[in-house]
Amino acid sequence: SMTYGGAIVNVYHANKGEGIAMHSHPYSHATICHAGSCKLTQEDKSIVVDKNSIPVNLLAGKMHEIEALEDDTVFVNVFAEGKY
């Protein structure tokens, strides 16, 4: 994790089936997959992203989760708590 210009950047390394369990929070965040692939679920919709995908905005107050679909998956969450 690091903070840069008021944004918090969290980098995650996960193997297949690992990630971040279903939760919500009062701020939005962008999620970017840098290696492997992830399933992003927000409310009742899911998409699969990989290194070729554009960042996905997970909205404030909505239940969401991130699951690695491959070993050695790397994804990043970027947010500025209280701004979005």
C-alpha positions as CSV (number, residue, x, y, z in Angstrom):
1,S,0.0,0.0,0.0
2,M,1.0,3.6,-0.6
3,T,-0.5,7.0,-0.7
4,Y,0.2,9.3,-3.6
5,G,-1.3,12.7,-4.3
6,G,-4.2,12.0,-1.9
7,A,-5.0,8.6,-3.4
8,I,-4.4,5.3,-1.7
9,V,-3.0,2.6,-3.9
10,N,-3.3,-1.0,-2.7
11,V,-1.5,-3.8,-4.6
12,Y,-2.7,-7.4,-4.1
13,H,-1.0,-10.6,-5.1
14,A,-3.5,-13.5,-5.1
15,N,-3.8,-17.1,-6.2
16,K,-6.8,-18.7,-7.8
17,G,-9.9,-18.4,-5.5
18,E,-8.3,-15.7,-3.3
19,G,-9.1,-12.0,-3.3
20,I,-11.4,-9.7,-1.3
21,A,-14.6,-11.0,0.1
22,M,-18.0,-9.3,-0.5
23,H,-18.2,-5.9,1.2
24,S,-19.1,-2.3,0.7
25,H,-17.7,1.1,1.8
26,P,-18.7,4.8,1.5
27,Y,-16.2,5.5,-1.3
28,S,-15.7,4.3,-4.9
29,H,-12.5,2.8,-6.2
30,A,-10.9,1.8,-9.4
31,T,-9.7,-1.7,-9.8
32,I,-7.0,-2.7,-12.4
33,C,-5.7,-6.2,-13.1
34,H,-2.0,-6.2,-14.0
35,A,-1.4,-10.0,-14.3
36,G,-3.6,-13.1,-14.4
37,S,-7.3,-12.4,-14.3
38,C,-10.0,-11.4,-11.8
39,K,-13.7,-11.8,-11.5
40,L,-15.2,-8.5,-10.3
41,T,-18.7,-8.8,-8.9
42,Q,-20.8,-5.7,-7.9
43,E,-24.2,-6.4,-6.6
44,D,-25.5,-9.1,-9.0
45,K,-23.3,-8.4,-12.0
46,S,-19.9,-10.0,-12.7
47,I,-17.2,-9.3,-15.3
48,V,-13.8,-10.9,-15.9
49,V,-10.8,-8.5,-16.3
50,D,-7.2,-9.0,-17.2
51,K,-4.1,-6.9,-18.1
52,N,-5.8,-5.8,-21.3
53,S,-8.9,-4.5,-19.6
54,I,-9.6,-0.9,-18.7
55,P,-9.9,0.0,-15.0
56,V,-13.3,-0.8,-13.5
57,N,-15.0,1.7,-11.1
58,L,-16.6,-0.1,-8.2
59,L,-19.2,2.3,-6.8
60,A,-19.6,3.6,-3.2
61,G,-22.2,1.9,-1.1
62,K,-22.6,-1.1,-3.4
63,M,-21.6,-4.7,-2.3
64,H,-18.7,-6.0,-4.3
65,E,-15.9,-8.6,-4.3
66,I,-12.8,-9.4,-6.3
67,E,-11.7,-13.0,-7.0
68,A,-8.5,-14.1,-8.7
69,L,-9.2,-16.6,-11.4
70,E,-5.5,-17.7,-11.8
71,D,-2.5,-18.2,-9.6
72,D,-0.1,-15.2,-9.5
73,T,-2.8,-12.7,-10.2
74,V,-1.9,-9.1,-9.4
75,F,-4.6,-6.4,-9.1
76,V,-4.6,-2.9,-7.8
77,N,-7.3,-0.8,-6.0
78,V,-7.0,3.0,-6.2
79,F,-9.2,5.3,-4.1
80,A,-9.4,8.7,-2.4
81,E,-11.5,8.1,0.6
82,G,-14.1,10.8,1.0
83,K,-13.7,12.3,-2.5
84,Y,-15.9,10.0,-4.6
